[in-house]
Amino acid sequence: MYIESLFERFKDGDAYAFDDLVVEYKNNLILFITRFINSVPLAESIAKEAFIELYRNKDKFEDGSHIKAYLCAYARYRAISLKKSPEARANDNDPINANDLIELENTVLTSEEQRFIVDSMKGLDDDYKTVLYLVYIEEMSYSEVGRVLRTDKERVKDLVAKAKTALKNNI
């Protein structure tokens, strides 16, 4: 809810609130993007684009209630489209820098439960990883996850149920 309040302060004219919003949520967004592409630097670039788009489109939001969903939806779309680019394909053969990823995870994942969930998601289908990450790490509602995935709330409920079953089997 802190992210949403920063966005509302920004819309109300607080010149520093947007910078605070970027600082507060940047690492979460980068970690989310690394679920789709194998490059922290490329994920950082996509995150910057997402924040620029949010800044440009700030008037589309009455309040800050869907800011995380907007940023994740934009970033997911860009990551999936860039995954086919030569730059991203070049990174597919290079393992993600473990130190960069560990640093990001240590910053974003604040509890042992979150770390356990993320570790246990390895090997799951991408859609399952995405819904579990958004629901349990980003703490988004099913409606917000639906915005990110561009689907309805009922489909999200179904995906979460299937993902939880797959997660249990993975453990």
C-alpha positions in Angstrom: 0.0 0.0 0.0 3.0 2.2 0.4 3.7 2.2 -3.3 0.1 3.3 -4.0 0.4 6.2 -1.5 3.6 7.4 -3.1 1.9 7.4 -6.5 -1.0 9.4 -5.1 1.5 11.9 -3.6 3.2 12.2 -6.9 -0.1 12.9 -8.7 -0.9 15.5 -6.0 2.3 17.4 -7.0 5.0 16.0 -4.6 8.1 16.3 -6.8 10.0 13.6 -4.9 7.3 11.0 -4.5 7.9 9.5 -8.0 11.6 9.1 -7.2 10.7 7.4 -3.9 8.3 5.1 -5.7 11.0 4.0 -8.2 13.5 3.4 -5.4 10.9 1.5 -3.3 9.6 -0.8 -6.1 12.5 -1.0 -8.6 14.1 -4.2 -7.2 10.8 -6.0 -7.0 10.0 -5.2 -10.6 13.5 -6.3 -11.7 13.2 -9.6 -9.8 9.8 -10.2 -11.4 11.2 -9.5 -14.9 14.1 -12.0 -14.4 11.4 -14.7 -14.2 11.0 -14.2 -18.0 14.5 -13.3 -19.2 17.9 -14.5 -18.2 19.6 -11.1 -17.7 19.5 -8.7 -14.8 20.8 -5.8 -16.9 18.1 -6.3 -19.5 15.5 -6.6 -16.7 16.8 -3.3 -15.3 16.3 -1.7 -18.7 12.8 -3.0 -19.0 12.0 -1.8 -15.4 13.2 1.7 -16.4 10.9 1.6 -19.4 8.0 0.6 -17.2 8.5 3.5 -14.8 8.8 5.9 -17.8 5.5 4.6 -19.1 3.9 5.0 -15.7 5.1 8.6 -15.5 3.8 9.3 -19.0 0.4 7.7 -18.3 -0.1 8.9 -14.7 -3.3 10.7 -15.7 -4.9 7.4 -16.6 -5.1 6.5 -12.9 -7.6 8.0 -10.5 -5.7 6.7 -7.6 -2.7 4.4 -7.0 -4.6 1.2 -6.5 -3.4 -0.7 -9.5 0.2 0.7 -9.9 2.0 -2.5 -9.2 -0.3 -4.4 -11.6 0.3 -1.8 -14.3 4.1 -1.9 -13.9 4.1 -5.8 -13.8 1.8 -6.0 -16.8 4.0 -3.6 -18.8 7.2 -5.3 -17.8 5.9 -8.8 -18.5 4.7 -7.8 -22.0 8.1 -6.2 -22.8 10.1 -9.1 -21.3 8.1 -11.7 -23.3 8.4 -9.6 -26.5 12.1 -9.0 -25.9 12.7 -12.7 -25.1 12.8 -13.3 -28.9 15.2 -10.5 -29.6 18.9 -11.2 -30.5 20.0 -9.4 -27.3 17.8 -11.6 -25.1 18.7 -14.8 -27.0 22.4 -14.0 -26.5 21.7 -14.1 -22.7 19.9 -17.4 -22.9 23.2 -19.2 -23.2 24.8 -17.3 -20.3 23.6 -18.2 -16.8 22.2 -15.3 -14.9 24.8 -13.8 -12.7 24.2 -15.6 -9.4 25.5 -12.7 -7.3 23.1 -10.2 -9.0 20.2 -12.5 -8.5 21.1 -13.3 -4.9 21.4 -9.6 -4.1 18.0 -8.9 -5.7 16.3 -11.8 -3.8 17.9 -10.7 -0.5 16.5 -7.2 -1.1 13.0 -8.2 -2.2 12.3 -11.4 -0.3 11.9 -10.3 3.3 10.8 -13.6 4.9 11.9 -17.2 4.9 8.5 -18.2 3.7 9.0 -16.0 0.6 12.4 -17.4 -0.1 11.0 -21.0 0.3 8.2 -20.2 -2.2 10.6 -18.7 -4.7 13.0 -21.6 -4.4 10.2 -24.2 -4.7 8.9 -22.6 -7.9 11.9 -23.6 -9.9 10.9 -26.1 -12.5 7.2 -25.0 -12.6 5.4 -23.8 -15.7 6.0 -20.1 -16.3 2.3 -19.2 -15.8 2.3 -21.0 -12.5 5.5 -19.2 -11.4 4.0 -15.9 -12.4 0.7 -16.3 -10.5 2.4 -17.6 -7.4 5.0 -14.8 -7.5 2.3 -12.1 -7.9 0.0 -13.5 -5.3 2.4 -14.6 -2.6 5.4 -12.3 -3.1 3.8 -9.1 -4.5 0.6 -9.8 -2.5 -1.6 -8.8 -5.4 -5.3 -9.6 -5.4 -6.6 -12.0 -8.0 -8.1 -9.0 -9.9 -4.7 -7.3 -10.1 -3.1 -10.6 -11.2 -5.8 -10.8 -13.9 -4.7 -7.3 -15.1 -1.1 -8.4 -15.3 -2.0 -11.6 -17.2 -4.8 -10.0 -19.2 -7.4 -12.5 -18.1 -10.3 -12.6 -15.7 -10.4 -13.3 -12.0 -11.9 -16.8 -12.4 -9.0 -17.9 -14.6 -6.5 -16.5 -12.1 -8.3 -18.5 -9.3 -8.0 -21.6 -11.4 -4.3 -21.0 -12.2 -3.5 -20.4 -8.6 -5.2 -23.6 -7.5 -3.3 -25.6 -10.2 0.0 -23.8 -9.4 -0.4 -24.6 -5.7 -0.9 -28.3 -6.5 2.1 -28.2 -8.8 4.1 -26.5 -6.1 3.1 -29.1 -3.5 4.2 -31.8 -5.9 7.5 -30.0 -6.5 8.2 -29.9 -2.8 
